C-alpha cells in the first residue's frame, strides 16, 4: 500500500469521523461509558472500547486528510453492533430465507452439549423464525454476523494523536493499521461454519452470514449456486452510504451469494492447493539449502 494511504477511524460512536469538528473529537477521546450506541437492537450504551465502529481508507494529500476514491473507499466494520442498524439485515434475511420481512428473533440458543453434561459448550448467536412456532409451518434459519479485527498499533496511540492535532480537519492516521481478514475469516468465521453448518444441513436449515462487502471481497473465489435450496450458506453483504454531505452512514443491503459449505471453506482458506510436483520441488529445495 502507498505510504500516503492508511486506514483510520471511519465511524466513531456512529458519527462520520472525517466530518467531526475538533471539539467533538476531543470529547470522544475523553470517552463516555454511558454514550448510547445508535445501532444496537433494543438500544443501550456502546459496548466497543473507544467507540470506534468502523475503519476507512484515507489519503494524505499534502498534509490534508481525505477519503480515497473508487472501489477502495467504504467502511470496514469493526463492531458487530454496527450491523444491527434499524434491524435492516434481520428483515432482509427473514424475507430472503424465510419469506417474511418481520421475523421473530431468538438469541443464544444452545447448540452443542458437553459430554456427560447438561450444559452447552456452543451456541448459535441468533436464530430468525417465521413466527409460526405453534404450527407445523414453523421455519427458521441461523444468522452469523462477522465484523473484522484490525492489526497494528493500539487505538490509544491514535487517540493521543487526535488530542495533540490542532487542525480543523482530523489528523491523518498516525500509524499503519489494517483490517485483519485472515484472523477474522479463516481463524474465526470458518471454524464456526464448519461446526454448525453440517448439523444445520442435516436438519434442512440454512446459515445466513452477514459481512460488509469489503470482507466478502477479501475472500478467495467461491463458486456460487443459483438457488437457495441448492446451498448451505447465504452470504448477505452490506454497504454503507452517506445520506447527505457530512451526514451519518446508512447501512444498505448489497448482494446475496449462496454457496455450499465446501466452497465457502475454500474461499475462507483464501487459496488453492499447489500441485504435488510444486510441493515436492519445494521439499527438495529446502533439503538442498
LINKAWO-V694352 format. One record per residue. N is the residue number from 0. RES is the residue in one letter. BURIAL is 1 if it has 9 or more other ideal C-beta (glycine too) atoms within 8 Angstrom, else 0. D_LAST is the distance of its C-alpha to the last C-alpha in whole Angstrom. Layout:
n res burial d_last
N RES BURIAL D_LAST
N RES BURIAL D_LAST
This chain:
n res burial d_last
0 X 0 32
1 X 0 34
2 X 0 35
3 X 0 39
4 X 1 38
5 X 1 38
6 X 1 39
7 X 1 42
8 X 1 45
9 X 1 47
10 X 1 50
11 X 1 51
12 X 1 54
13 X 1 54
14 X 1 55
15 X 1 53
16 X 1 51
17 X 1 51
18 X 0 55
19 X 1 56
20 X 0 58
21 X 1 57
22 X 0 60
23 X 1 58
24 X 1 55
25 X 1 56
26 X 0 58
27 X 1 55
28 X 1 52
29 X 0 55
30 X 0 55
31 X 0 57
32 X 0 57
33 X 0 60
34 X 1 59
35 X 0 59
36 X 1 56
37 X 0 58
38 X 1 56
39 X 1 56
40 X 0 58
41 X 0 61
42 X 0 61
43 X 0 60
44 X 0 58
45 X 1 54
46 X 0 52
47 X 1 49
48 X 0 48
49 X 0 49
50 X 1 50
51 X 1 47
52 X 1 48
53 X 1 45
54 X 1 43
55 X 1 43
56 X 1 41
57 X 1 43
58 X 1 43
59 X 1 44
60 X 0 46
61 X 0 47
62 X 0 47
63 X 0 49
64 X 1 48
65 X 0 48
66 X 1 47
67 X 1 44
68 X 0 46
69 X 0 45
70 X 0 43
71 X 0 41
72 X 1 44
73 X 1 45
74 X 1 45
75 X 1 42
76 X 1 44
77 X 1 43
78 X 1 46
79 X 1 47
80 X 1 51
81 X 1 50
82 X 1 50
83 X 1 54
84 X 1 56
85 X 0 59
86 X 0 58
87 X 1 57
88 X 1 54
89 X 1 56
90 X 1 58
91 X 1 56
92 X 1 54
93 X 1 57
94 X 1 59
95 X 1 56
96 X 1 55
97 X 1 58
98 X 0 61
99 X 1 62
100 X 0 62
101 X 0 63
102 X 1 61
103 X 0 62
104 X 1 59
105 X 0 58
106 X 0 55
107 X 0 53
108 X 0 54
109 X 0 52
110 X 1 50
111 X 1 48
112 X 1 50
113 X 0 48
114 X 0 48
115 X 0 52
116 X 0 53
117 X 0 55
118 X 0 53
119 X 1 51
120 X 0 47
121 X 0 46
122 X 1 49
123 X 1 49
124 X 0 50
125 X 1 52
126 X 1 54
127 X 1 56
128 X 1 59
129 X 1 62
130 X 0 65
131 X 1 66
132 X 0 65
133 X 0 69
134 X 0 69
135 X 0 67
136 X 0 66
137 X 1 63
138 X 0 60
139 X 1 57
140 X 1 53
141 X 1 51
142 X 1 49
143 X 1 46
144 X 1 46
145 X 1 42
146 X 1 42
147 X 1 39
148 X 1 37
149 X 1 36
150 X 0 33
151 X 0 34
152 X 1 36
153 X 0 39
154 X 0 42
155 X 0 44
156 X 1 43
157 X 1 44
158 X 1 47
159 X 0 47
160 X 1 47
161 X 1 49
162 X 0 52
163 X 0 51
164 X 0 51
165 X 0 55
166 X 0 55
167 X 0 57
168 X 0 54
169 X 1 51
170 X 1 48
171 X 1 45
172 X 1 42
173 X 0 41
174 X 1 37
175 X 0 35
176 X 1 35
177 X 1 35
178 X 1 35
179 X 1 33
180 X 1 33
181 X 0 30
182 X 1 32
183 X 1 35
184 X 1 34
185 X 1 31
186 X 0 32
187 X 1 36
188 X 1 37
189 X 1 35
190 X 0 36
191 X 1 40
192 X 1 40
193 X 1 38
194 X 1 41
195 X 1 44
196 X 1 44
197 X 1 44
198 X 0 47
199 X 1 49
200 X 1 48
201 X 0 50
202 X 0 52
203 X 0 53
204 X 1 52
205 X 1 50
206 X 1 47
207 X 1 48
208 X 1 45
209 X 1 46
210 X 1 44
211 X 1 44
212 X 1 43
213 X 1 40
214 X 1 39
215 X 1 39
216 X 0 38
217 X 0 34
218 X 1 34
219 X 1 32
220 X 0 34
221 X 1 37
222 X 0 39
223 X 1 43
224 X 1 46
225 X 0 49
226 X 0 51
227 X 1 51
228 X 0 52
229 X 0 49
230 X 1 46
231 X 1 46
232 X 1 45
233 X 1 47
234 X 1 45
235 X 1 47
236 X 1 46
237 X 1 48
238 X 1 49
239 X 1 51
240 X 0 53
241 X 1 55
242 X 0 59
243 X 0 60
244 X 0 59
245 X 0 58
246 X 0 59
247 X 1 57
248 X 1 54
249 X 1 55
250 X 1 53
251 X 0 53
252 X 0 52
253 X 0 50
254 X 0 49
255 X 0 48
256 X 1 45
257 X 1 46
258 X 1 43
259 X 1 42
260 X 1 40
261 X 0 37
262 X 1 37
263 X 1 37
264 X 1 34
265 X 1 32
266 X 1 33
267 X 1 33
268 X 1 29
269 X 1 29
270 X 0 26
271 X 0 26
272 X 0 24
273 X 0 21
274 X 0 22
275 X 0 20
276 X 0 18
277 X 0 17
278 X 1 16
279 X 0 14
280 X 0 12
281 X 1 11
282 X 0 10
283 X 0 9
284 X 0 6
285 X 0 5
286 X 0 6
287 X 0 4
288 X 0 0
